[in-house]
Structure formats: structure tokens, C-alpha cells
Amino acid sequence: MKSSYPQAKTPLILRYHRLMDAFAKSDDERDFYLDKVEGFLLYVDLDKGLEELEALEKELTDNRDRYCLLPKMTFYEVKKFMEGFVHEKVYDIDTKEKLLDLISAKEARENFLEFIYDHLAELEKWQLYYQERSRIRIIEWLRIFNIQFVFEEDLDLTKNVVEKVKRSLFENKVPKDVNQAREALAAKAKTYYSNEALNPRPKRGRPPKQVAKVELEPQMTVDIYTQVPAACRLFLYIPDIATAASVTFSSKFETEEHLLASLRGSPRLLVDEKLEALSQRLETLRHLSNRLAGAEKMFGGDGGKKPFQPFFKPKLKETNVVEIMHEDEAPKVEAATFGILPKKRGRPRKEDQPEEFVGQKRRRFAIKKVTQIKTKKDK
């Protein structure tokens, strides 16, 4: 790059999700350029006037070493993205076969997205997979041009400090807090040129304690550019994109709202994924209840038993005998607790004394007298 260009004193602060969106939309009809000096993006919009387009073309031609043309996403790369997701993240056999059929057919990209957006469980996995693969692809491309950069989404600095760094990008003398932020950015920029940046591995060791994750909306700073040529100002590409859900992976639709509105030719609104999943479950329960309610006809109309009512076998004796206990005949508490509770100390009363055991009377019998037998000797 020419020495006449101002030199940044710190790595360029780039928007990762903005680059991700530009990579997805770059095709044969649209060109995107990245500025190496200050890090802004240019979108060659053919709807602009002829004079503006000619001035931009002259700027790009005269300063070729300053701007990098973003690569076009070929059909092979698009197909590789979708097939990689199906083989690595989709576990249901029927869903996997359906997606592979869509990928091999015509208009694979739009049909794939339509199917994914109709299945919320797969949509969440797709957005994470697409974000991880796109991140690796963008880092590889930036490393080809040896650009020193950091992604703004990865910074732990406050919004005020980042804006100060952007304003003083080309200044030598800066305040102490800005100087400390520059050192942090320089250390962070080295991590993108390590092997782990292209091959992220899970951390080893004991996993951290599971704490309720608090999702905060990312607070992005304003775009501050001081070295934009006059011919490029009308073509600055500065969409407000902060999450991977806003990137559609489609060059046909500008935003996710346009994609959702075009699915199956009916207007659709962007709703919360949890609410949509809950409504699908309620619809399934309603369908099951309707099927169970229709089973009443099999039991003979009103006289039949309901599906959820248990069937009891009738007893042989249908007459119910109800025994009414009068108050005077009701058992007393003393009778119920007799022999269980301990007795009071002291001499027991007469009525409390136990009855003496009386044995059974024996039957009287008389001694029968008989005549003595006399023998001859007695004579």
C-alpha cells in the first residue's frame, strides 16, 4: 500500500456480522469492497446515478492496492455449507433425507432456508453453524491480505472507549485510557493469526459451574470514518446488523423480515422462537384431544364411557346398605383406647379390677357299691 495513505496506529475495528452479511450477498451482480486504511465497506449499488458510478470506478481503479474485493460465494461453496450442516448437526433421519433432497434439487438455497425456518429446532442449530463457518472463512480471507484487525463483537471494552479509539485512529498522542485500549487491541489482534482461530477446540479441564446465562443486547458503537474519499461516501455499506439471526444466507432477500414474508407466499411475522415452539406444542395437544373426543362415538353416544374416565366393574349386589349410627350407640374414646394407653397410678377401682378366673365346674359322680364276691375258702 502507498506510503501516502495515513497509517492506523491500532488494528482496524471491523464488524463481524456486517462482513458476514456482505459475504452472503456478494454475487455476480453485486460487488463489495473492504478498505484497508480505515476498515469501511463499500457496496457498488447499480441503482445510483451514472456519474456517481463512474467516479467510484475511477477511485477503485486509481487505488487498487487500497481496496479488497470480497470473494463471490460460488454454488459449490453454498452447497458445501448446507451439506456440512446436514451431516454434522442434523440427527433425525427423516429430516436429514428431506434436506439432502432439497439440496440436490433446483433452487436449493431458498428451499433449504424455507424448510429450516419451518423447523425451529433446526433453525437454531443452523444459525450457530453458519456463524461459526462464516467466521473461519472471513478470518482466512483477511489473513491473505495481512490485515491487522479485531472484531468489535469480541471486545470487552466499553462503548465510550471504543469510540475514542476510532476517533484517534491516526493520532500519535492519545490519552492514557486510549493508549491502554490500543495495547489491548494489539494483543487481541494476534489471536486471529493463531492456529486456534481457524481450528477452535473446546477448552479442557473441569467445566465451569452452570449459571443462568443472561443474554444482553450487543451495544455497537457508531461508525466513525475520517478518511473516506468523496467518491465513496454514497456507497458506504453500514447496515445495523448485530446478531447472526439477521443474516439470511441468501442473496435474494435483503433482511430476515423479507425472507419470512416470502416463505410459502404468505405474509409472516418475526416472532419469538420460544413462543412459536409453545404454540406448535399446543396445536399438537389440541389435535390429540380432538381425536380422543371423536372416540366417544365408538362407545355408543351419551351412554358410553369417556376415554379418560376409568371403567369400574359393577358389583353383584347393586343395593347399597347404609348403616346409620345413633349418637348414643357411637363408640366412646375410652373403649377405643382401652388396653393401649397406660393406666393411672394408685389403687385401681372396683370396676377397673380384672375379673378372677373361674374354672369350669366339674360334674359330680357317685361311687357305685357292689356285692363282694365270696369264695369257697370264706365258707
C-alpha positions as CSV (number, residue, x, y, z in Angstrom):
1,M,0.0,0.0,0.0
2,K,1.2,3.5,-0.8
3,S,3.0,5.4,1.9
4,S,0.8,8.5,1.1
5,Y,-2.1,6.7,2.8
6,P,-2.5,7.5,6.6
7,Q,-1.3,4.7,8.8
8,A,-3.6,3.4,11.5
9,K,-1.9,3.3,15.0
10,T,-4.1,0.4,16.1
11,P,-5.7,-2.7,14.5
12,L,-8.8,-2.0,12.4
13,I,-12.1,-2.4,14.3
14,L,-14.4,-4.4,12.0
15,R,-18.0,-5.5,12.4
16,Y,-18.0,-9.3,12.0
17,H,-21.8,-9.7,11.4
18,R,-21.6,-6.9,8.8
19,L,-18.9,-8.7,6.9
20,M,-20.8,-12.0,7.3
21,D,-23.8,-10.3,5.6
22,A,-21.7,-8.9,2.8
23,F,-20.1,-12.3,2.1
24,A,-23.6,-13.8,1.8
25,K,-24.8,-11.2,-0.6
26,S,-21.8,-10.9,-2.8
27,D,-22.6,-12.4,-6.2
28,D,-22.3,-11.8,-9.9
29,E,-24.5,-8.7,-9.8
30,R,-23.2,-7.1,-6.6
31,D,-19.7,-6.1,-5.6
32,F,-18.4,-5.3,-2.0
33,Y,-15.0,-3.8,-1.2
34,L,-13.1,-3.5,2.1
35,D,-10.9,-0.5,2.8
36,K,-7.5,-1.4,4.2
37,V,-6.8,2.1,5.6
38,E,-9.9,2.6,7.8
39,G,-11.9,-0.6,7.5
40,F,-15.1,0.6,6.0
41,L,-17.2,-1.4,3.5
42,L,-18.3,-0.2,0.0
43,Y,-21.3,-1.6,-1.8
44,V,-21.4,-0.9,-5.6
45,D,-25.1,-0.2,-5.9
46,L,-26.0,-0.1,-9.6
47,D,-29.2,1.9,-8.8
48,K,-27.1,5.0,-8.2
49,G,-26.5,7.6,-10.9
50,L,-24.1,7.2,-13.8
51,E,-21.8,10.0,-12.6
52,E,-21.5,8.5,-9.1
53,L,-20.7,5.1,-10.5
54,E,-18.1,6.4,-12.9
55,A,-16.5,8.4,-10.0
56,L,-16.4,5.3,-7.8
57,E,-14.9,3.2,-10.6
58,K,-12.2,5.8,-11.1
59,E,-11.4,5.7,-7.4
60,L,-11.2,2.0,-7.3
61,T,-9.0,1.9,-10.4
62,D,-6.6,4.5,-9.2
63,N,-6.2,3.0,-5.7
64,R,-6.3,-0.7,-6.3
65,D,-3.9,-1.5,-3.5
66,R,-6.3,0.2,-1.0
67,Y,-9.5,-1.8,-1.6
68,C,-10.1,-5.5,-1.4
69,L,-12.9,-7.1,-3.4
70,L,-14.9,-9.5,-1.3
71,P,-15.0,-13.0,-2.9
72,K,-18.1,-14.3,-4.6
73,M,-19.9,-17.2,-2.9
74,T,-20.0,-19.9,-5.6
75,F,-22.6,-22.6,-5.9
76,Y,-20.1,-25.2,-4.7
77,E,-19.4,-23.3,-1.5
78,V,-23.2,-22.8,-0.8
79,K,-23.8,-26.4,-1.3
80,K,-20.9,-27.3,0.9
81,F,-22.3,-25.1,3.7
82,M,-25.6,-26.8,3.6
83,E,-24.3,-30.4,3.3
84,G,-21.9,-29.8,6.1
85,F,-24.7,-28.7,8.3
86,V,-26.9,-31.7,7.5
87,H,-24.1,-34.2,8.1
88,E,-22.8,-32.6,11.3
89,K,-25.8,-31.1,13.1
90,V,-29.0,-32.9,11.9
91,Y,-29.6,-36.1,13.8
92,D,-33.2,-37.1,12.7
93,I,-33.0,-39.5,9.7
94,D,-36.2,-38.3,8.0
95,T,-35.2,-34.6,8.4
96,K,-31.7,-35.4,7.0
97,E,-33.1,-37.2,4.0
98,K,-35.5,-34.4,3.3
99,L,-32.8,-31.7,3.4
100,L,-30.5,-33.7,1.2
101,D,-33.3,-34.0,-1.4
102,L,-33.8,-30.2,-1.3
103,I,-30.1,-29.5,-1.7
104,S,-29.9,-31.7,-4.8
105,A,-32.9,-30.1,-6.4
106,K,-33.4,-26.7,-8.1
107,E,-33.4,-23.5,-6.1
108,A,-31.6,-25.4,-3.3
109,R,-30.7,-22.3,-1.3
110,E,-34.2,-20.9,-1.0
111,N,-35.9,-24.3,-0.4
112,F,-33.3,-25.2,2.2
113,L,-34.0,-21.9,4.1
114,E,-37.7,-22.4,3.8
115,F,-37.5,-25.8,5.4
116,I,-35.2,-24.6,8.1
117,Y,-37.3,-21.7,9.1
118,D,-40.3,-24.0,9.4
119,H,-38.4,-26.2,12.0
120,L,-37.3,-24.0,14.9
121,A,-35.2,-26.7,16.5
122,E,-33.1,-27.0,13.3
123,L,-33.1,-23.2,12.8
124,E,-31.2,-22.5,16.0
125,K,-28.6,-25.1,15.1
126,W,-28.3,-23.7,11.6
127,Q,-27.6,-20.2,12.8
128,L,-24.9,-21.3,15.1
129,Y,-23.3,-23.5,12.5
130,Y,-23.5,-20.8,9.8
131,Q,-21.9,-18.2,12.2
132,E,-19.0,-20.5,13.1
133,R,-18.2,-21.5,9.5
134,S,-18.5,-17.9,8.2
135,R,-16.2,-16.7,10.9
136,I,-13.5,-19.1,9.8
137,R,-14.0,-18.1,6.2
138,I,-13.7,-14.4,6.9
139,I,-10.6,-14.7,9.1
140,E,-8.9,-16.8,6.3
141,W,-9.7,-14.1,3.8
142,L,-8.4,-11.2,6.0
143,R,-5.2,-13.1,6.7
144,I,-4.5,-13.4,3.0
145,F,-4.1,-9.6,2.8
146,N,-2.2,-9.5,6.2
147,I,-4.7,-7.0,7.6
148,Q,-4.4,-6.3,11.3
149,F,-7.9,-6.3,12.7
150,V,-10.2,-7.1,15.6
151,F,-13.9,-7.9,15.6
152,E,-15.9,-5.3,17.6
153,E,-18.3,-8.1,18.8
154,D,-15.3,-9.8,20.6
155,L,-14.1,-6.7,22.5
156,D,-14.6,-6.3,26.3
157,L,-14.1,-2.5,26.2
158,T,-16.8,0.0,26.9
159,K,-18.7,1.8,24.2
160,N,-17.2,5.1,25.1
161,V,-13.6,3.9,25.0
162,V,-14.1,2.2,21.6
163,E,-15.5,5.4,20.1
164,K,-12.4,7.3,21.4
165,V,-10.1,4.7,19.7
166,K,-12.0,5.2,16.4
167,R,-11.7,9.0,16.6
168,S,-8.0,8.9,17.3
169,L,-7.1,6.0,14.9
170,F,-4.4,8.0,13.1
171,E,-3.2,10.2,16.0
172,N,0.2,9.6,17.8
173,K,-0.6,11.3,21.1
174,V,-3.6,9.9,22.9
175,P,-4.9,9.9,26.5
176,K,-3.9,7.2,28.9
177,D,-7.2,5.2,28.6
178,V,-7.0,5.2,24.8
179,N,-3.4,4.1,25.0
180,Q,-4.3,1.2,27.2
181,A,-7.2,0.3,24.9
182,R,-4.7,0.3,21.9
183,E,-2.5,-2.2,23.8
184,A,-5.5,-4.5,24.4
185,L,-6.5,-4.3,20.8
186,A,-3.0,-5.2,19.6
187,A,-2.9,-8.3,21.9
188,K,-6.4,-9.3,20.7
189,A,-5.4,-8.9,17.0
190,K,-2.6,-11.6,17.5
191,T,-5.2,-14.2,18.4
192,Y,-6.8,-14.1,15.0
193,Y,-3.5,-15.2,13.4
194,S,-3.1,-18.2,15.7
195,N,-4.0,-21.8,14.7
196,E,-6.8,-21.8,17.2
197,A,-8.6,-19.1,15.3
198,L,-9.2,-21.4,12.3
199,N,-9.5,-24.6,14.3
200,P,-11.4,-23.7,17.5
201,R,-11.2,-26.5,20.1
202,P,-13.2,-27.0,23.2
203,K,-11.5,-26.0,26.4
204,R,-10.1,-28.8,28.6
205,G,-10.4,-29.2,32.3
206,R,-13.2,-29.0,34.7
207,P,-16.3,-27.3,33.1
208,P,-17.4,-24.1,34.9
209,K,-20.5,-24.1,37.1
210,Q,-23.7,-23.8,35.3
211,V,-25.0,-20.3,35.9
212,A,-28.1,-18.8,34.4
213,K,-27.0,-17.2,31.2
214,V,-28.0,-13.6,30.9
215,E,-28.5,-12.5,27.3
216,L,-27.7,-8.9,26.7
217,E,-28.3,-7.0,23.6
218,P,-25.0,-6.1,21.9
219,Q,-24.2,-2.4,22.1
220,M,-22.4,-1.4,19.0
221,T,-20.7,1.9,18.6
222,V,-21.4,4.4,15.8
223,D,-19.5,4.3,12.6
224,I,-16.7,6.9,12.7
225,Y,-14.7,7.3,9.4
226,T,-12.5,10.3,8.7
227,Q,-10.6,9.1,5.6
228,V,-13.5,8.2,3.2
229,P,-12.9,9.7,-0.3
230,A,-15.7,11.9,-1.7
231,A,-16.5,9.4,-4.5
232,C,-17.1,6.6,-2.0
233,R,-19.4,8.3,0.5
234,L,-22.6,7.4,-1.3
235,F,-21.6,3.8,-1.4
236,L,-20.8,3.2,2.2
237,Y,-22.3,-0.1,3.4
238,I,-23.3,0.4,7.1
239,P,-26.3,-1.7,7.9
240,D,-27.3,-2.2,11.5
241,I,-26.6,-5.9,12.0
242,A,-25.6,-7.2,15.4
243,T,-26.7,-10.9,15.5
244,A,-26.4,-13.9,13.3
245,A,-30.2,-14.2,13.1
246,S,-30.2,-11.0,11.0
247,V,-28.0,-12.7,8.3
248,T,-30.2,-14.7,5.9
249,F,-27.6,-16.7,4.0
250,S,-29.5,-15.6,0.9
251,S,-28.5,-13.1,-1.9
252,K,-32.1,-12.8,-2.9
253,F,-33.5,-11.2,0.3
254,E,-32.0,-8.2,2.0
255,T,-33.3,-8.9,5.5
256,E,-34.8,-11.7,7.5
257,E,-38.2,-10.0,7.5
258,H,-38.2,-10.1,3.7
259,L,-37.3,-13.8,3.8
260,L,-40.1,-14.6,6.3
261,A,-42.6,-12.7,4.3
262,S,-41.8,-14.6,1.2
263,L,-42.0,-18.1,2.6
264,R,-44.8,-20.1,1.1
265,G,-46.2,-17.0,-0.5
266,S,-47.9,-15.8,2.7
267,P,-47.1,-12.9,5.0
268,R,-45.3,-13.9,8.1
269,L,-44.2,-12.0,11.1
270,L,-41.0,-12.4,13.0
271,V,-42.0,-13.9,16.4
272,D,-40.1,-15.2,19.4
273,E,-38.8,-18.7,18.8
274,K,-39.9,-19.9,22.2
275,L,-43.5,-18.6,21.7
276,E,-43.6,-20.3,18.3
277,A,-42.4,-23.6,19.7
278,L,-45.0,-23.4,22.5
279,S,-47.8,-22.7,20.0
280,Q,-46.8,-25.7,18.0
281,R,-47.0,-27.9,21.1
282,L,-50.4,-26.5,22.0
283,E,-51.6,-27.2,18.5
284,T,-50.4,-30.8,18.8
285,L,-52.2,-31.3,22.1
286,R,-55.4,-29.8,20.6
287,H,-55.2,-32.2,17.7
288,L,-54.8,-35.2,20.1
289,S,-57.7,-34.0,22.2
290,N,-59.9,-33.8,19.1
291,R,-59.1,-37.3,18.1
292,L,-59.8,-38.6,21.6
293,A,-63.1,-36.7,21.7
294,G,-64.1,-38.4,18.4
295,A,-63.6,-41.8,20.0
296,E,-66.8,-41.3,22.1
297,K,-68.9,-42.4,19.0
298,M,-67.4,-45.9,19.4
299,F,-68.9,-46.3,22.9
300,G,-72.5,-45.6,21.8
301,G,-73.0,-41.8,22.2
302,D,-74.0,-40.4,25.5
303,G,-74.3,-43.8,27.3
304,G,-70.7,-44.7,26.7
305,K,-67.8,-44.0,28.9
306,K,-65.4,-41.1,28.1
307,P,-61.9,-42.0,27.1
308,F,-60.2,-40.6,30.2
309,Q,-62.9,-42.0,32.6
310,P,-61.8,-45.3,34.2
311,F,-64.2,-48.2,33.8
312,F,-65.2,-49.9,37.0
313,K,-66.7,-53.4,37.0
314,P,-70.2,-53.3,38.6
315,K,-70.6,-55.4,41.8
316,L,-73.0,-58.3,42.0
317,K,-75.1,-56.7,44.8
318,E,-76.5,-53.5,43.5
319,T,-78.4,-52.5,46.6
320,N,-76.4,-50.3,48.9
321,V,-76.9,-50.8,52.6
322,V,-76.4,-47.7,54.6
323,E,-75.9,-48.1,58.3
324,I,-76.8,-45.2,60.5
325,M,-75.1,-44.9,63.9
326,H,-77.0,-43.1,66.6
327,E,-75.2,-40.8,68.9
328,D,-75.9,-43.0,72.0
329,E,-74.6,-46.1,70.2
330,A,-71.5,-44.4,68.9
331,P,-68.3,-45.9,70.4
332,K,-66.6,-43.9,73.0
333,V,-62.9,-42.9,73.1
334,E,-62.2,-44.9,76.2
335,A,-63.3,-48.1,74.5
336,A,-61.1,-47.4,71.6
337,T,-58.1,-46.7,73.7
338,F,-58.6,-49.5,76.3
339,G,-55.5,-51.6,76.8
340,I,-53.3,-49.2,74.8
341,L,-52.8,-46.2,76.9
342,P,-51.0,-46.6,80.3
343,K,-53.2,-46.7,83.4
344,K,-53.1,-44.3,86.2
345,R,-51.0,-45.0,89.3
346,G,-52.6,-45.9,92.6
347,R,-55.1,-48.5,93.7
348,P,-57.4,-49.5,91.0
349,R,-61.1,-49.0,91.4
350,K,-63.5,-51.9,91.6
351,E,-64.8,-51.5,88.2
352,D,-61.2,-51.3,86.9
353,Q,-60.1,-54.5,88.7
354,P,-59.7,-57.5,86.4
355,E,-62.1,-60.4,86.9
356,E,-60.9,-63.5,88.6
357,F,-60.6,-66.5,86.5
358,V,-63.2,-69.1,87.4
359,G,-62.6,-72.6,86.2
360,Q,-65.3,-74.8,84.8
361,K,-67.2,-76.7,87.4
362,R,-66.7,-80.5,87.5
363,R,-69.6,-82.8,87.3
364,R,-70.3,-84.7,90.5
365,F,-70.3,-88.5,90.3
366,A,-71.4,-91.2,92.9
367,I,-69.5,-94.3,93.9
368,K,-71.4,-97.4,92.9
369,K,-71.4,-100.1,95.6
370,V,-71.3,-103.8,94.5
371,T,-71.7,-107.0,96.4
372,Q,-68.5,-108.7,97.3
373,I,-67.9,-112.0,95.7
374,K,-67.4,-114.8,98.1
375,T,-65.0,-117.6,97.5
376,K,-65.0,-121.2,98.8
377,K,-62.3,-120.5,101.3
378,D,-64.6,-117.9,103.0
379,K,-67.1,-120.7,103.7
